[in-house]
Every structure is written in structure tokens, then in C-alpha cells.
Amino acid sequence: MNFNRTNNGTIRPPPSNRNRSNESDFRPGRDNDTNFERDPIDQSPEVILYLLTTLVIPSIICFIFLFYNFIHLPHLRSKSSNLFIISLLIINFIHILTDLPFRLYYLSQNQVPFLYPIFCLIWTWYDDILTAVNLFIMAFTSIDRYIFIFHHVFHRRYKRLLYRISMVVCFLFATIWYTVLIFGYPCQNSFIYFSFQCGTLCYLKNSQVLTHFENAIFFMFPLSIIVIGNIILIIHVFIQKRQMKCRHRLGLWRQNFRMISQLMFIAILYM
């Protein structure tokens, strides 16, 4: 996930003194703009490539194991507390399958796999949507877990409605935003095929307002909810323990603590 939308990593051809016009048919070997800042990922692409290739197989095995259990153990699917977790698994699995091969190719070959503007647009489009949806779902998961533990009656009554509204908001907001700006914003993109995802899109270069709004709403806002929400959740759970005296209620607290631990392991990946 690339949270800094205006500083994409690049690995570039040798510098040239010729000026480049604002064109969208960049090809390796042509003279191109060289006024770029290097991203840290460009300093050690081999290390990043090695880490990704080392982790991809274990991660896919873990996904398959989890999906197998959810399919063959119906009670796991039926638990309302697992709905958001299942959604996170599906989104991340799709993201790995559709995005990681292109990232690995870029890191190994120092250029994007297909040198066409439409490929750059589509790759950036679905990657940005999946990244934003992933963060939003994790933020809603933190909120949902809090409601489930401390407002159980309300959650039991409206759990399906809360889940559906959350999913619609996550997908609809991100899809509309990136579809309109990536394909409809009135500007000319200059695609750089030696840069990750062909460089920064023109709407981010031309409008600081859109850049700051996107970073704030699609990245900083959900990340803040994830961090602050989980901190509040942990504090409330330990306060709850002090208020529970009988063995039966302590058993309920241990169950809640296991749920919090599950969420915390997931939330740590986003921090």
C-alpha cells in the first residue's frame, strides 16, 4: 500500500538535457523529465523484492487455510463478529492476487509490465480503491468490535444493517472518488514507465486541495480510527475487568479479551 500519493518511487533511465513535453506515450530509451525525488524504495529494490517473494507463498497458504475453515465450519461464518474479518480477508486476498505480480515485475525489471497508458490508469485505479476500502473496513471493524462488546443488545438488533451500510459506504465512496478523478479529471497525464504505477497522476500534481483531502480522508482518517479506536477498546476492556467480580462475568471478560487480541493483531499490520 502506497499511502504517500505524491511521491511515487521511481527507477529511471539515464538523465537527458532535452526538455520533455507533457506527453503520455513515454517509452524506455526516450528523453524524459529527470526532476524527480527518489523514494526510499528505489534505494534497495532488491531487498523489497526479496521480502515480498519470501512472504507471498506463506501468506497465500494462510489465506487458503483461513478460507477453508470459514467454508467448512459454518458457525464461524454465522458469527456476526466475524463478518468484517471475512471481508478483510477477501479484500486483501484479491489485492495480493491482482496487484502483487505487477509490483514484483516492477521491482525486478525496473519498469511496469505493460507500457500503455490504459494499463497505468487501471492499475492505479483498482489499487487505490482496494487500499482505501481495506483501510475503511478495518476502521469499521474497530468500531463494530466496540459496539459488539459494550453495546451488545444494540449490535444484536442492528448487526446486519450496520454491516451492509458499512460495506456500501466503503466501496461506493472509494470507487466514485477514484473513478471520477482518475478517468474524468480534466488534465493530461504524463506516464513514466520507469516509475511505480507510472508516476503520480495529474490531478494530484495540479490540485493541492485534492491531494490533502485524499490523504486526510482516505488514509489519515481511517488510520486514526484504527489506532484511537483500539486504544479506547483496550482501556475499556481492562476497566470492565475491574468491575466484574463473579466467575461467570470473568468468563465473559476473557471472551471479550480474546476478541480484542484478535483485532489487535490485525490492527498492528496497519500501523
C-alpha positions in Angstrom: 0.0 0.0 0.0 1.4 3.3 -1.0 0.0 6.0 1.4 2.1 8.9 0.0 0.2 9.6 -3.2 2.5 12.4 -4.4 5.9 10.7 -4.0 5.9 7.5 -6.0 9.1 5.5 -6.2 11.0 5.6 -9.5 13.8 3.8 -11.2 14.7 5.8 -14.2 16.8 5.8 -17.4 19.9 8.0 -17.6 19.4 11.8 -17.4 19.0 13.8 -20.5 19.3 17.5 -21.2 16.4 17.7 -23.6 13.1 19.1 -22.4 10.2 16.8 -22.4 6.7 17.9 -23.4 3.7 16.8 -21.5 3.1 13.6 -23.3 1.5 10.3 -22.4 3.4 7.9 -24.6 6.7 7.6 -22.6 8.9 4.7 -23.7 12.2 3.4 -22.3 15.1 5.0 -24.0 13.4 8.3 -24.9 14.4 11.6 -23.3 12.3 12.3 -20.2 12.0 14.7 -17.3 14.6 14.0 -14.7 13.4 16.3 -11.9 12.2 13.6 -9.6 13.0 12.8 -6.0 14.0 9.3 -5.2 11.7 7.3 -2.9 13.4 5.1 -0.3 12.0 2.0 -2.0 14.3 2.8 -5.0 17.4 2.7 -2.9 17.0 -1.0 -2.2 14.6 -2.6 -4.7 16.3 -5.9 -4.4 15.6 -6.1 -0.7 12.0 -5.2 -1.2 11.7 -7.8 -4.0 13.3 -10.5 -1.8 11.0 -9.7 1.2 7.9 -9.8 -1.0 8.8 -13.0 -2.8 9.7 -14.7 0.5 6.4 -13.7 2.2 4.0 -14.2 -0.7 3.8 -18.0 -0.5 3.3 -18.2 3.3 0.6 -15.5 3.1 -1.3 -17.3 0.3 -1.1 -20.6 2.3 -2.5 -18.7 5.4 -5.3 -17.3 3.3 -6.2 -20.7 1.9 -6.2 -22.2 5.4 -8.5 -19.4 6.7 -10.9 -19.7 3.8 -11.0 -23.5 4.2 -12.0 -23.1 7.8 -14.6 -20.5 7.1 -16.1 -22.7 4.4 -16.1 -25.9 6.3 -17.1 -24.5 9.7 -20.4 -22.8 9.3 -20.5 -21.4 12.8 -17.5 -19.2 12.0 -19.3 -17.7 9.1 -22.5 -17.2 11.0 -20.9 -15.2 13.8 -21.7 -11.5 13.4 -18.3 -10.6 14.9 -16.6 -12.3 12.0 -18.3 -10.6 9.1 -15.9 -7.7 8.9 -12.9 -10.1 9.4 -14.1 -12.2 6.5 -14.5 -9.1 4.3 -10.9 -8.0 5.2 -9.6 -11.4 4.2 -11.4 -11.4 0.9 -10.3 -7.8 0.0 -6.6 -8.5 1.0 -6.6 -11.8 -0.9 -7.9 -10.1 -4.1 -5.4 -7.3 -3.6 -2.5 -9.7 -3.4 -3.6 -11.7 -6.4 -4.2 -8.7 -8.7 -1.5 -6.2 -7.5 1.5 -8.1 -6.2 2.6 -9.7 -9.6 2.9 -6.2 -11.1 4.8 -4.9 -8.1 7.2 -7.9 -8.3 7.7 -7.3 -12.0 8.4 -3.6 -11.4 11.0 -4.3 -8.7 12.8 -7.0 -10.8 12.7 -5.3 -14.2 12.8 -1.6 -13.2 9.7 -0.8 -15.3 6.0 -1.5 -15.3 5.0 -4.7 -17.1 2.8 -3.1 -19.9 3.9 0.1 -21.5 0.4 1.5 -22.2 -1.4 4.5 -20.6 -4.6 2.5 -20.1 -2.7 -0.1 -18.0 -1.3 2.6 -15.8 -4.7 4.1 -15.2 -6.4 0.8 -14.5 -3.6 -0.5 -12.2 -3.6 2.8 -10.2 -7.4 2.8 -10.1 -8.1 -0.6 -8.6 -5.0 -0.5 -6.4 -6.2 2.8 -4.8 -9.7 1.6 -4.4 -8.7 -1.7 -2.7 -6.3 0.2 -0.5 -8.9 2.7 0.6 -11.6 0.0 1.1 -9.2 -2.1 3.1 -8.5 0.8 5.5 -12.1 1.8 5.8 -13.2 -1.8 6.5 -10.5 -2.1 9.2 -11.8 1.2 10.8 -15.4 -0.1 10.7 -14.1 -3.4 12.2 -12.7 -1.5 15.2 -16.0 0.4 15.7 -18.0 -2.8 15.2 -16.0 -4.7 17.8 -16.5 -1.9 20.3 -20.3 -1.9 19.8 -20.4 -5.7 20.0 -18.6 -5.8 23.4 -20.1 -2.8 25.1 -23.5 -2.4 23.4 -24.3 -6.0 22.7 -28.1 -5.6 22.6 -27.9 -2.8 20.0 -25.4 -4.8 18.0 -27.5 -7.9 18.0 -30.5 -5.9 16.8 -28.8 -4.0 14.0 -25.7 -6.0 13.2 -26.7 -6.9 9.6 -27.8 -3.3 8.9 -24.6 -1.9 10.3 -22.6 -4.4 8.2 -24.4 -3.6 4.9 -24.2 0.2 5.4 -20.5 0.0 6.2 -19.8 -2.1 3.1 -21.8 0.2 0.8 -20.0 3.3 2.2 -16.6 1.7 1.9 -16.9 0.6 -1.7 -19.2 3.3 -3.1 -17.2 6.3 -1.7 -13.8 5.0 -2.8 -15.0 3.8 -6.2 -16.7 7.0 -7.1 -13.8 9.2 -5.9 -11.1 7.4 -7.8 -13.2 6.7 -10.9 -14.1 10.4 -11.3 -10.6 11.7 -10.6 -8.5 9.1 -12.4 -10.6 8.9 -15.6 -12.6 12.2 -15.5 -10.4 14.9 -14.1 -9.6 17.5 -16.9 -5.8 17.2 -17.1 -3.1 15.5 -19.2 -1.2 12.6 -17.5 2.5 12.1 -18.2 3.1 8.4 -17.7 6.6 7.4 -16.7 7.1 3.7 -17.2 10.2 3.5 -15.0 8.2 4.8 -12.1 5.9 2.8 -9.8 2.4 2.8 -11.3 3.8 5.1 -14.0 4.3 8.0 -11.7 1.9 10.5 -9.9 -1.4 11.2 -11.6 -2.0 14.7 -12.9 -4.9 15.5 -10.6 -2.6 15.1 -7.6 0.0 17.3 -9.2 -2.4 20.0 -10.3 -4.5 20.3 -7.1 -3.1 20.5 -3.6 -6.6 20.6 -2.2 -7.4 17.2 -3.7 -4.1 15.8 -2.6 -4.6 16.9 1.0 -8.2 15.9 1.1 -7.4 12.4 -0.3 -4.6 11.9 2.2 -6.7 13.1 5.1 -10.0 11.2 4.3 -8.7 8.0 2.7 -5.6 7.4 4.8 -5.2 9.5 7.9 -8.9 9.4 9.0 -9.3 5.6 8.9 -5.8 5.0 10.4 -6.7 7.4 13.2 -9.9 5.5 13.9 -7.9 2.2 13.9 -5.3 3.4 16.3 -7.5 5.5 18.7 -10.4 3.1 18.5 -8.3 0.1 19.5 -6.6 2.1 22.4 -10.0 3.0 23.7 -11.2 -0.5 23.3 -8.3 -1.9 25.3 -8.8 0.6 28.1 -12.5 -0.1 28.4 -11.9 -3.9 28.5 -9.5 -3.6 31.4 -11.9 -1.2 33.2 -14.6 -3.8 32.6 -12.4 -6.5 34.2 -12.1 -4.5 37.5 -15.9 -4.2 37.6 -16.5 -7.9 37.1 -16.3 -9.9 40.3 -18.2 -13.2 39.7 -16.7 -16.1 37.8 -19.4 -16.1 35.2 -18.7 -12.5 34.3 -15.0 -13.0 34.3 -15.5 -15.7 31.7 -17.3 -13.1 29.6 -14.4 -10.8 30.1 -11.9 -13.4 28.9 -14.1 -14.0 25.8 -14.1 -10.2 25.1 -10.3 -10.1 25.7 -9.7 -12.8 23.1 -11.8 -10.8 20.6 -9.7 -7.7 21.3 -6.5 -9.7 20.9 -7.6 -10.9 17.5 -8.4 -7.4 16.4 -5.2 -6.0 17.8 -3.0 -8.5 15.8 -4.8 -7.3 12.6 -4.7 -3.6 13.6 -0.9 -3.8 14.2 -0.4 -4.5 10.5 -1.9 -1.1 9.6 0.3 0.9 11.9 
